Amino acid sequence: MKRRWINFVSRFFTIATGLACLAVTVMVALILGNVVRHGFGHLSWKFLSTAPSAGMTEGGIFPAIFGTAFLVILMTLAVVPLGVCTAIYLQEYAPARSRWVPLVRMAIQNLAGVPAIVFGLFGLGFFIQFLGKGIDRFFFGGDLVFGQPAILWAALTLALLTLPTVVVATEEALRVVPRAHREVAYSLGATRWRMVRHVLLPQAVSGILTGTILAVSRGAGEVAPILFTGAAYYLPYLPKRLNQQFMELGYHVYVMATQSPDVDATMPILYATVFVLLALTFTLNFAAILIRSKIRRRMKR
Amino acid sequence: MAAARGHLGLSDETTAAPPKEKMAVRHLTVKAGKTPILNDVSLSLLENEILAVIGPSGSGKTSFLRCLNRLTDLDGLSVEGEALLDGHNIFASEADVTLLRRRVSVVFATPTPLPMSVADNLKLGLRFKAEVGHPEGRMEKSLRAAFLWDEVKDRLGSSALDLSGGQQQRLCLARSLMLEPEVLLLDEPCSGLDPISTAKIEEALQGLKKTMAIVLVTNNVKQASRTSDRTAFLLMGDLIEVDDTGRLFTSPREERTADYVSGRFG
């Protein structure tokens, strides 16, 4: 009797956990399958290389692809140096028993829990209204140059959103470098900075790249933070300066899904755009993973 | 203690010119919090000698060694007293610790090659000095001095982690030599090595002492007796005795020294 019960429980959990796993897989497969089925057919070189036309019922999505790439590159340029420096300070420079370090860490971790839309509002309030308007007042005599939604502000807002990812990954990568390696560096007459530069960073590079991968793939998919800070509904030109607005794939999807004058005509374009957005994110991820494994192999050699 | 201190630096040998004192430690007391590690140790290191420091584990040998190039700064130990290098106190507030560590180099107990190529490991010290260039000649010289050249001359570009333990330790020795230090500190450099690697390191030390002073901390009493010129015996943080190696091993002044070197305790 008892044995049968144990057998039953054992089998039940085998099946239950297996089903949970299956459900997740099926969900991902459904999403991807649906997107590929409806979106792949509409893909063409023309679709990728032209601008939308006829109220987004015809034409392509090139401005949105361009804007997304531009945005993510700007964001990476901002978040990686800032995040890596923060992590280096917390891990290597801050006094060992400082009371502030745990507080700073907690603040960074809380940043990760802030809803994306709040970042968008913060970006509007801080970057555009405060920083941008301030720059205009001091350098441009009050003319409207930086005090408006722009790709620069959107990228900085996204950088704030992805900062915790980079900081945490970098700190982790620095932490696993053995103490003996630091001692070797110091014993050979390294200053703290040279120790960081020549011993820690080469070993931490793959961890830092991991953080960057995660930051990029998160940043490329977020819509809420750029909603008020720079993304445009439609633009007849590509952004060439940092203070111009831009089109973005995620926002373009949102616009087409909610604002189209002709839903049936937009539908294939919408699916194809989602397909491109997914493909772009996956490609970015994949490229970064390749770079990381290459560096790992070089380190081991 | 007093007897040992009185003996310091005064060589009993009646040579024409008394050997010059390279480093001197005066009333060195080291504590970890309130736990004493070294008690009022005074000792000198002469030019071109190998000074062995022996004693059971926990006697403060390693801490003594780490004081000599201020690695104790990293341990959060409190250090009192002074350590002189060519007459200048290395613990003085104006002393440049990075310069000190270039002049007084250390080889740790476990081999510590960094995960990079053999050549990059060797170049580390120069890189920390922001010295760029092609120190190939110096690399060969250091590797030869560490008795490693023949084994790695064809694989300078491959990872240092692929070397055997004994080779890694000799690489660490060569890495220290790249900076042409005046004093070399060795912290049980052969503790994990086979007899052949050990012999190679000991042979290397005999060549090196022509150009530098060497402190060899060792758990191996036999190694001290066959390698060093003078030997210091530490016990529970006290310097019990320091003397010419031959004399310390044949007719030590202290009974505790006699007991230790003959293997009756420790």
Interface residues (C-beta under 8 A of the other chain):
Chain A: A96 A180 H181 R182 E183 V184 A185 Y186 S187 L188 G189 A190 T191 R194 M195 H198 V199 P202 Q203 M299 K300 R301
Chain B: N69 L71 L74 G76 T98 L99 L100 R101 R102 S105 V106 F108 T110 T112 L114 P115 M116 L124 G125 R127 F128 K129 A130 S158 S159 L161 C172 R175 S176 L179
